[in-house]
Amino acid sequence: MISSLNPLFTTHRSGVIAQQFFASSAAASINSVSSLKIAACSKTKLVDQSPLRQSGNHQLLSSDFNHLQSLKNDYAEEKYISRCEVLKEQAKMMLDQEMEVVNQLELIDDLQRLGLSYHFGDEITSVLSGIYNRKSMNKMRNQWGLYATCLEFRLLRQHGFDVSQEIFDCFKDEKGDFRPSLCEDSKGMLYLYEASYLESENEESNLEMARRFAAKTLKKNLDEKRVDQDLVALVQHALELPLHWRMMRLEARWFIDIYEERSNRNPILLELAKLDFNIVQAAHQNDLTYTLRQEWWRSTCLAEKLTFARDMMVENFFWTVGIISDPQRGNGRRILTKVVALITAIDDIYDCYGTLDELEVFTTAVERWDVNSIDQLPDCMKICFLALYNFVNEMAYDALKEQGVNIIPYLRKSWADLCKAYLQEAKWFFSGEVPTLQQYLNNAWISISAPAFLVHAYFCVDYPINKDHLQYLDNYHKIIRCSAMILRLTNDLGTSPESEVLNVGDVPKSIRCYMKETGACEEKAREHLRFLITEAWKQMEEAQTLDSPFSSTFNGIAVNLARMGLCMYQHGDGHGHQNSEPRDRILSLLFEPICCLA
């Protein structure tokens, strides 16, 4: 459990989290869409001696295997890849050009938001290092306006440079408040708001003050129509969810359209962004069709035998795209898609199928990693255990063969911890007990499955395996715990009020735990969860920049997993019950290329 989240009921200033953050999650009404398949069931009652079996009411994107396996994307062709390489060289030349510091920062910001920065990692680091190390920077900062100062602060902090929040002191009056005259600068306010989310744990309240001030000002300026027209969409977008919390691939798709409408757009960057998006999409489609053609999911028979479970390989794959979008990481996406599929199936066994006795047997079998422990289980649970057993052993076999490291103990522990957390939730459900919020969260950051996912992700991306890292992996380093906590809390905020408050067919979650313990109303409970999310982000920022032993790649994966939580649960339960918003996001990222003239 994240230690600094322990004083859960301490009076606090909630600050300003994105104005529309999860505003629609309470509604969570599901529209009937023709392309959705619905597996709607109801909780069954105990009849005679039959065990209680629940069901899931899952609404999912249709997984038409035959159609998906026949996908063909023209942007995988050599002519597009060659054109992309030419444009990349031209963009690289821009980064190498001498220009004003503010123009350099704007170029880097555009490259990041357009989804292109992964091509220019070394060049971007070099430019930012030069800016950071320049001896005259302190003098230059005093000459800059709010916009440029905020842009510099955000980009430098994002890339791990130690920049003090005192950089904003020159914009305050003698009382320590931000000067009222700044309110007229909507662009500066927007960039102050975005910069304020690069806040670390144990910092003074400057950035929180900046966030409240900027959010209040931006909302007021929007209401009074005092925001320049070319900024309105950006301001609304930021207030809905800040840039630093957004899933980067989805943000790139959105920003390409915004950038195209800008009067100062660079035609080279625009063409490159569109072309690169489509080429990467083709790579993602190839990974998806490979996963389906491999017949792994069908060969497990989980969809056939676990009729109560979610059969959703496209949705499972979508998670991996949000977490590892780099086209060169296809093997990692393929492996992690299997991990998400197994997590989903096992989650449904604990939530929707197993009796308490059966779940205890299943948990023990995973802890012992013993196929002889499953004899008393129903066939579907035996098959699920064996699918997990075979997958983990195969992954460990490849690691031992290729790198000489036995990773079975680490994979086993992650699954055992997950199943024990699932079992605890099942015990609460069957007993009717509602735990305290602290008791719930002590278990729930594991039951959200983030630690298990990230352990597997580490072995997919860190090559060769660094044995010095394994103890931090085994103990779930702070960056893993923070990512897991954010995913858990966003998941709980995305739960519909009908299911959450009335406890229909689900374990009690954080909203209900807090309401029962404190007597708070639902909105106050949601406000408290938003506060905890902000605190966990601060801790993750510090863990990423100061004390994480892992590679920047793995740190980025942990952060991206938290971002995916915000993406998937921003408008309700985007994983288990898809309404049109998450469905449209999946279609736009995986199946709909951007129109290009080239």
C-alpha positions in Angstrom: 0.0 0.0 0.0 1.2 3.5 -0.7 2.2 4.7 2.7 1.4 8.4 2.2 -2.2 7.5 1.2 -2.8 6.1 4.7 -4.4 9.2 6.3 -7.4 8.7 4.1 -9.8 10.9 6.0 -7.5 13.9 6.8 -9.1 17.2 5.9 -7.6 18.3 2.7 -7.9 20.9 -0.1 -9.0 18.8 -3.0 -7.3 21.2 -5.5 -8.6 21.4 -9.0 -8.6 18.1 -10.9 -9.8 18.4 -14.5 -13.1 20.1 -14.4 -15.0 17.4 -16.3 -12.9 14.5 -14.9 -15.2 11.5 -14.8 -18.2 13.9 -14.9 -20.1 11.5 -17.1 -19.1 8.3 -15.3 -22.0 8.5 -13.0 -24.4 8.2 -15.9 -22.9 5.2 -17.5 -25.9 4.4 -19.7 -25.2 2.0 -22.5 -26.6 2.6 -25.9 -27.6 -0.2 -28.1 -25.1 -0.3 -31.0 -25.4 -2.8 -33.8 -21.7 -3.7 -33.8 -21.8 -4.6 -30.1 -22.4 -8.1 -29.0 -24.1 -8.4 -25.7 -23.7 -11.2 -23.2 -26.3 -10.1 -20.7 -27.1 -12.4 -17.8 -28.4 -11.9 -14.3 -27.2 -13.1 -10.9 -28.7 -16.5 -10.2 -30.0 -17.7 -6.9 -29.2 -20.8 -4.9 -31.6 -23.6 -5.9 -31.5 -26.8 -4.0 -27.8 -27.7 -3.6 -26.5 -26.0 -6.8 -23.7 -23.6 -6.3 -24.3 -19.9 -6.7 -23.1 -18.7 -10.1 -23.0 -15.1 -11.1 -22.7 -13.5 -14.5 -21.2 -10.4 -15.9 -23.6 -8.3 -18.0 -20.7 -7.6 -20.4 -21.2 -5.4 -23.5 -18.2 -5.7 -25.8 -16.9 -4.8 -29.2 -17.6 -7.7 -31.5 -14.6 -9.9 -32.1 -15.2 -11.2 -35.6 -12.1 -13.4 -36.0 -12.5 -14.1 -39.7 -12.8 -10.4 -40.5 -10.0 -9.3 -38.2 -7.6 -11.9 -39.6 -8.2 -10.6 -43.1 -7.2 -7.0 -42.3 -4.9 -5.4 -44.8 -3.5 -1.9 -44.5 -2.0 -0.2 -47.5 0.3 1.9 -45.3 2.5 -1.1 -44.6 3.7 -0.7 -48.2 7.3 0.4 -48.9 6.3 3.6 -50.7 4.7 5.0 -47.6 7.6 3.9 -45.3 10.1 5.5 -47.7 8.2 8.8 -47.8 8.1 8.7 -44.0 11.8 8.3 -43.8 12.3 11.4 -46.0 10.0 13.5 -43.9 11.8 12.3 -40.7 15.1 13.5 -42.0 13.6 16.9 -42.7 12.1 17.1 -39.2 15.4 16.1 -37.7 17.1 19.0 -39.6 14.6 21.3 -37.9 15.7 20.1 -34.5 19.3 20.7 -35.5 18.7 24.3 -36.7 19.7 27.3 -34.7 16.6 29.0 -33.4 15.2 30.9 -30.4 14.8 28.8 -27.3 11.0 29.3 -27.2 10.8 28.1 -30.8 12.8 25.0 -29.9 10.5 24.2 -27.1 7.4 24.7 -29.3 8.9 22.3 -31.9 9.5 19.6 -29.3 6.0 20.1 -27.8 4.4 19.7 -31.3 6.5 16.6 -32.0 5.3 15.1 -28.8 1.7 15.9 -29.2 1.7 14.7 -32.8 3.0 11.3 -31.7 6.4 11.8 -33.4 8.8 12.3 -30.5 9.8 8.6 -30.4 11.7 9.1 -33.7 13.8 11.9 -32.2 14.6 10.8 -28.6 18.3 11.6 -28.7 17.8 14.9 -30.6 15.1 16.1 -28.1 17.3 15.1 -25.1 20.2 17.0 -26.6 18.2 20.2 -27.2 16.6 20.1 -23.7 20.0 19.4 -22.1 21.4 22.5 -23.8 18.6 24.6 -22.6 18.8 23.3 -19.0 22.6 23.7 -18.8 22.8 27.1 -20.3 24.3 29.4 -17.7 22.2 32.3 -18.7 18.9 30.6 -18.2 18.0 32.2 -14.9 18.3 35.7 -16.5 16.4 34.6 -19.6 13.5 33.2 -17.6 12.9 36.6 -16.0 12.5 38.0 -19.4 10.0 35.4 -20.6 6.3 35.6 -20.3 4.1 33.0 -18.5 3.5 30.9 -21.6 7.2 30.3 -22.4 8.1 29.7 -18.7 5.3 27.1 -18.3 6.2 25.3 -21.6 9.9 25.1 -20.5 9.0 23.9 -17.0 6.7 21.2 -18.3 9.0 19.8 -21.0 12.1 19.8 -18.8 10.3 18.1 -15.9 8.7 15.6 -18.2 12.1 14.6 -19.4 13.6 14.2 -16.0 15.4 17.5 -15.4 15.3 19.0 -11.9 13.5 22.3 -12.3 12.3 24.1 -9.2 8.7 25.3 -9.0 10.2 28.6 -7.8 10.4 29.4 -11.5 6.8 30.8 -11.1 7.6 33.1 -8.2 8.2 36.0 -10.6 4.5 35.9 -11.5 3.3 36.4 -8.0 2.5 39.6 -6.0 3.9 40.6 -2.6 1.3 38.4 -0.9 2.5 35.3 -2.7 -0.6 35.1 -5.0 -0.5 34.9 -8.7 -1.0 38.4 -10.2 -4.6 39.1 -11.3 -3.3 40.6 -14.5 -2.3 37.1 -15.7 -6.0 36.3 -16.1 -6.1 38.1 -19.4 -3.5 35.7 -20.8 -5.6 32.6 -21.6 -2.7 31.0 -23.4 -0.4 31.5 -20.5 -3.2 30.2 -18.2 -3.6 27.1 -20.3 0.1 26.3 -20.2 0.3 27.0 -16.4 -2.6 24.6 -15.9 -0.8 21.8 -17.9 2.5 22.5 -16.2 0.9 22.2 -12.8 0.4 18.5 -13.2 4.1 17.8 -13.3 4.1 18.0 -9.5 6.1 15.7 -7.3 5.5 14.4 -3.8 6.7 16.6 -0.9 6.8 19.8 -2.9 5.3 22.9 -1.4 1.9 24.0 -2.6 3.0 26.3 -5.5 1.8 24.0 -8.3 -1.4 23.1 -6.5 -2.0 26.9 -6.1 -1.2 27.3 -9.8 -3.6 24.6 -10.8 -6.5 26.1 -8.9 -5.8 29.6 -10.1 -5.4 28.5 -13.8 -8.5 26.2 -13.8 -10.7 28.8 -12.2 -9.5 31.5 -14.6 -9.8 29.3 -17.7 -13.4 28.2 -16.8 -14.4 31.8 -16.2 -12.8 33.0 -19.4 -14.6 30.2 -21.3 -18.0 31.1 -19.8 -17.4 34.7 -20.6 -16.2 33.9 -24.1 -12.9 35.6 -23.5 -10.7 32.8 -24.9 -9.3 33.1 -28.4 -11.1 30.9 -30.8 -8.0 28.9 -31.7 -7.5 28.1 -28.1 -11.1 27.1 -27.1 -10.8 23.4 -28.1 -7.4 23.1 -26.3 -8.7 24.7 -23.1 -11.8 22.5 -23.1 -9.7 19.5 -23.7 -7.3 20.3 -20.9 -10.1 20.9 -18.4 -11.6 17.6 -19.3 -8.4 15.8 -18.6 -4.8 17.3 -18.4 -2.3 16.5 -21.1 0.1 14.7 -18.7 -2.7 12.2 -17.8 -3.8 11.4 -21.3 -3.1 8.3 -23.3 -0.5 9.5 -25.8 -1.5 7.6 -28.9 -5.1 8.8 -28.5 -3.9 12.3 -27.9 -1.8 12.2 -31.1 -4.9 11.3 -33.1 -6.9 14.2 -31.6 -4.1 16.7 -31.9 -3.3 16.0 -35.5 -6.8 17.4 -36.4 -6.2 20.4 -34.2 -2.7 21.0 -35.6 -4.1 20.9 -39.2 -6.3 23.9 -38.4 -3.5 26.0 -37.0 -2.4 29.0 -39.1 1.3 28.4 -38.3 1.2 24.6 -38.9 4.3 23.1 -40.5 3.3 21.1 -43.6 6.3 18.7 -43.2 5.3 17.9 -39.6 1.6 17.6 -40.5 2.3 15.2 -43.4 4.7 13.2 -41.3 2.3 13.0 -38.4 -0.5 11.6 -40.6 1.7 9.2 -42.4 3.4 8.0 -39.3 0.1 7.5 -37.5 -1.2 5.3 -40.4 2.1 3.3 -40.6 2.1 2.6 -36.9 -1.6 1.7 -37.1 -0.7 -0.8 -39.8 2.0 -2.3 -37.5 -0.6 -2.5 -34.7 -3.1 -4.3 -37.0 -0.3 -6.7 -37.9 0.2 -7.5 -34.2 -3.5 -8.0 -33.7 -3.9 -10.3 -36.7 -0.8 -12.2 -35.7 -2.3 -12.8 -32.2 -5.5 -14.0 -33.7 -4.0 -16.1 -36.5 -1.7 -17.8 -34.0 -4.9 -19.3 -32.6 -3.6 -19.0 -29.1 -6.9 -17.8 -27.6 -9.0 -20.4 -29.4 -6.5 -23.2 -28.5 -6.9 -22.4 -24.8 -10.7 -23.1 -25.2 -11.3 -20.4 -22.6 -14.0 -18.6 -24.7 -15.7 -22.0 -25.3 -15.5 -23.3 -21.8 -15.8 -20.1 -19.8 -19.1 -19.0 -21.4 -19.7 -16.5 -18.5 -16.4 -14.7 -19.2 -15.5 -11.8 -21.5 -14.3 -12.9 -24.9 -12.6 -9.6 -26.0 -9.2 -10.0 -27.7 -9.5 -6.7 -29.6 -10.2 -4.8 -26.3 -7.4 -6.7 -24.6 -5.0 -5.7 -27.4 -6.2 -2.0 -27.2 -4.7 -1.8 -23.7 -1.3 -2.8 -24.9 -1.4 -0.2 -27.7 -2.0 2.5 -25.1 0.8 1.2 -22.9 3.4 0.3 -25.6 2.7 2.1 -28.9 6.2 2.0 -30.4 5.8 -0.1 -33.6 9.1 -1.9 -32.8 7.6 -3.4 -29.7 5.2 -5.8 -31.4 6.4 -8.9 -29.6 5.7 -7.2 -26.3 2.2 -6.2 -27.3 1.5 -9.8 -28.5 2.6 -11.3 -25.1 0.9 -8.7 -23.0 -2.4 -9.2 -24.9 -2.3 -12.8 -23.7 -1.6 -11.5 -20.2 -4.7 -9.2 -20.3 -6.8 -12.0 -21.7 -5.8 -14.3 -18.9 -6.4 -11.6 -16.3 -9.8 -11.0 -17.7 -10.8 -14.7 -17.7 -9.5 -15.3 -14.1 -11.2 -12.1 -12.9 -14.5 -13.4 -14.3 -14.0 -16.7 -12.6 -13.7 -15.0 -9.2 -16.4 -12.4 -9.9 -19.0 -14.5 -11.8 -18.5 -18.2 -11.4 -16.6 -19.9 -8.6 -18.0 -20.8 -5.2 -15.9 -19.7 -2.3 -14.6 -23.2 -1.8 -13.6 -23.5 -5.5 -11.9 -20.2 -5.4 -9.8 -21.2 -2.4 -8.7 -24.3 -4.2 -7.9 -22.4 -7.4 -5.9 -19.8 -5.4 -4.0 -22.6 -3.6 -3.1 -24.2 -6.9 -1.7 -21.0 -8.3 0.3 -20.4 -5.1 1.8 -23.9 -5.2 2.0 -23.9 -9.0 0.7 -27.4 -8.8 -1.4 -29.1 -11.5 -2.3 -31.9 -9.0 -4.2 -29.4 -6.8 -7.0 -28.8 -9.3 -8.7 -32.2 -9.4 -11.7 -31.0 -7.4 -12.4 -28.0 -9.6 -15.0 -27.7 -12.3 -13.6 -28.4 -15.8 -13.7 -24.8 -16.9 -11.6 -23.7 -13.9 -9.1 -26.6 -14.6 -8.8 -25.4 -18.2 -8.2 -21.8 -17.0 -5.5 -22.9 -14.6 -3.8 -25.0 -17.2 -3.9 -22.1 -19.8 -2.2 -19.9 -17.2 0.3 -22.6 -16.2 1.3 -23.3 -19.8 1.5 -19.6 -20.8 3.8 -18.7 -17.8 6.0 -21.7 -18.3 6.4 -21.0 -22.0 7.3 -17.4 -21.3 9.8 -18.4 -18.7 11.2 -21.1 -21.0 12.0 -18.5 -23.6 13.7 -16.2 -21.1 15.8 -19.0 -19.7 16.7 -20.2 -23.2 17.6 -16.7 -24.5 19.0 -15.0 -21.5 19.8 -17.7 -18.9 17.5 -16.2 -16.2 14.8 -18.2 -14.5 11.8 -15.8 -14.2 9.2 -18.4 -13.1 9.4 -17.3 -9.4 8.6 -13.7 -10.3 5.8 -14.5 -12.7 4.3 -17.1 -10.3 4.3 -14.7 -7.4 2.6 -12.0 -9.4 -0.3 -14.4 -10.3 -0.5 -15.8 -6.8 -0.7 -12.3 -5.3 -3.4 -11.4 -7.8 -5.5 -14.5 -7.0 -5.1 -14.0 -3.3 -6.4 -10.4 -3.8 -9.3 -11.7 -5.9 -10.1 -14.3 -3.2 -10.2 -11.6 -0.5 -12.7 -9.7 -2.6 -14.8 -12.8 -3.0 -14.8 -13.4 0.8 -16.1 -9.8 1.3 -18.8 -10.4 -1.3 -20.0 -13.8 0.0 -20.0 -12.5 3.6 -21.6 -9.2 2.8 -18.8 -7.4 4.6 -17.9 -3.8 3.6 -14.3 -3.2 4.6 -12.9 0.2 5.6 -11.4 2.2 2.7 -7.9 1.5 4.0 -8.6 -2.3 4.2 -10.0 -2.2 0.7 -7.2 -0.3 -0.9 -4.5 -2.4 0.8 -6.0 -5.3 -1.3 -7.4 -3.4 -4.3 -4.1 -2.0 -5.7 -3.2 -5.7 -6.3 -6.6 -6.9 -7.4 -6.7 -4.3 -10.2 -4.0 -6.6 -11.8 -1.5 -3.8 -12.5 1.4 -5.5 -10.6 0.9 -8.7 -12.4 0.8 -6.9 -15.8 3.9 -4.8 -15.1 5.9 -7.8 -13.9 5.3 -9.4 -17.3 5.8 -6.1 -19.1 9.3 -5.8 -17.6 10.4 -9.1 -19.1 9.0 -8.1 -22.4 10.9 -4.8 -22.8 14.0 -4.9 -20.7 16.6 -6.9 -22.7 18.8 -8.1 -21.4 17.2 -8.7 -18.0 19.0 -6.8 -15.3 19.2 -9.2 -12.3 19.7 -6.2 -9.9 16.2 -5.1 -10.8 14.5 -8.3 -9.9 14.2 -7.6 -6.2 12.5 -4.3 -6.9 10.2 -6.1 -9.3 9.4 -8.8 -6.7 8.6 -6.2 -4.0 6.6 -4.0 -6.3 8.6 -0.9 -6.4 6.9 2.4 -5.7 6.4 3.2 -9.3 4.4 -0.1 -9.7 2.3 0.6 -6.6 1.5 4.2 -7.7 0.5 3.1 -11.2 -1.6 0.3 -9.7 -3.3 2.7 -7.3 -4.2 5.1 -10.0 -5.6 2.3 -12.2 -7.7 1.0 -9.2 -9.1 4.4 -8.3 -10.0 5.3 -11.9 -11.6 1.9 -12.3 -13.7 2.5 -9.2 -14.7 6.0 -10.3 -15.9 4.5 -13.6 -18.3 2.2 -11.9 -21.9 3.1 -12.4 -23.7 4.3 -9.3 -26.4 1.7 -9.5 -23.8 -1.1 -9.2 -21.6 0.7 -6.8 -24.1 2.0 -4.3 -26.6 -0.8 -4.3 -23.9 -3.5 -4.5 -25.6 -5.5 -7.2 -23.5 -8.4 -8.2 -20.1 -6.9 -7.3 -17.8 -6.6 -4.4 -17.9 -3.3 -2.5 -15.5 -0.8 -4.1 -13.8 2.3 -2.8 -16.8 4.7 -3.2 -19.1 2.5 -1.1 -16.4 1.8 1.5 -15.8 5.5 2.0 -19.5 6.3 2.1 -20.2 3.6 4.7 -17.2 4.5 6.9 -17.6 8.2 6.9 -21.3 8.8 6.1 -20.3 10.9 3.2 -22.5 11.3 0.1 -21.5 9.7 -3.2 -20.2 13.0 -4.7 -18.0 13.6 -1.6 -16.7 10.0 -1.9 -15.8 10.6 -5.6 -14.1 13.9 -4.7 -12.0 12.0 -2.2 -11.0 9.4 -4.8 -9.9 12.2 -7.2 -7.8 13.7 -4.4 -6.1 10.3 -3.9 -5.5 10.0 -7.6 -3.7 13.3 -7.6 -1.6 12.3 -4.6 -0.6 9.0 -6.3 0.4 10.9 -9.5 2.7 13.1 -7.4 4.3 10.0 -5.9 4.7 8.4 -9.3 6.4 11.5 -10.6 8.9 11.4 -7.8 9.5 7.7 -8.2 10.0 8.0 -11.9 12.5 10.9 -11.7 14.4 10.2 -8.5 14.4 6.7 -7.2 13.3 4.2 -9.9 15.9 1.6 -10.6 14.3 0.6 -13.9 14.9 1.8 -17.4 13.1 4.8 -18.8 11.2 2.4 -21.1 9.7 0.5 -18.2 9.0 3.6 -16.2 7.1 4.9 -19.2 5.1 1.7 -19.3 4.1 2.1 -15.7 3.0 5.7 -16.3 1.1 4.7 -19.5 -0.8 2.0 -17.6 -2.1 4.7 -15.2 -3.0 6.8 -18.3 -4.9 3.9 -19.8 -6.9 3.7 -16.6 -8.0 7.3 -17.1 -8.7 6.6 -20.8 -10.7 3.4 -20.3 -12.8 4.5 -17.3 -13.2 8.3 -18.0 -16.7 7.7 -19.4 -17.7 4.7 -17.4 -16.5 1.1 -17.6 -14.7 1.1 -20.9 -13.3 -2.4 -20.5 -16.3 -4.5 -19.4 -19.3 -2.4 -20.6 -18.4 -0.4 -23.7 -20.5 2.5 -24.6 -19.9 4.5 -27.8 -17.0 6.5 -26.5 -14.5 3.7 -25.8 -15.7 1.9 -28.9 -15.0 4.9 -31.1 -11.6 5.3 -29.6 -10.7 1.7 -30.4 -11.9 2.1 -34.0 -10.0 5.4 -34.5 -6.7 4.0 -33.2 -6.8 0.5 -34.7 -9.0 0.5 -37.8 -9.5 4.0 -39.2 -6.5 5.6 -41.0 -6.2 9.3 -41.4 -6.8 10.6 -44.8 -3.5 11.6 -46.5 -3.0 13.4 -49.8 0.4 11.7 -50.3 
